[in-house]
């Protein structure tokens, strides 16, 4: 018999980062590239965390273009799946899902500075085109730990005790994470444009009838 007895573990204050791999994304991405470039032709965009790149208006979840409309549906479904994964008792049918989204087009050397998505619950990003870099962090997203991790715990070399987490998604991936996570995007070092679609999502309780 074990001298320690049985043990249960609670992951206190964990920050989930979910990665969905959208099936059959090639055709969707080709359509999204066309729609994104057409939108850029019609708008100077806005400046947020983007540097040397183009940021669209934030109305993507309401747009009627075929690709963007399909992606909006995928984002809503992924948001519900992510919420169910971390809170099985959550009843999405009793809430209205309110979301916004925007396009980021980063040319060579374009990047996004460290930022949070204040005012949202879930935040995320869908990857339309990801220029391939044989080595280095080009285009990677890095999350910064929301807690100060003492160096004594870093001996475990586990994700939950790291100061940051760097991920290098590929085209067709969709990442979701709590909006409070500080994150930034490494410069695109490839001479091709990198197109992503970011979003925020909140649940609002339904009003009583």
Order of alpha helices (4+ residues) and beta strands (2+ residues): beta-alpha-beta-alpha-beta-beta-beta-beta-beta-beta-beta
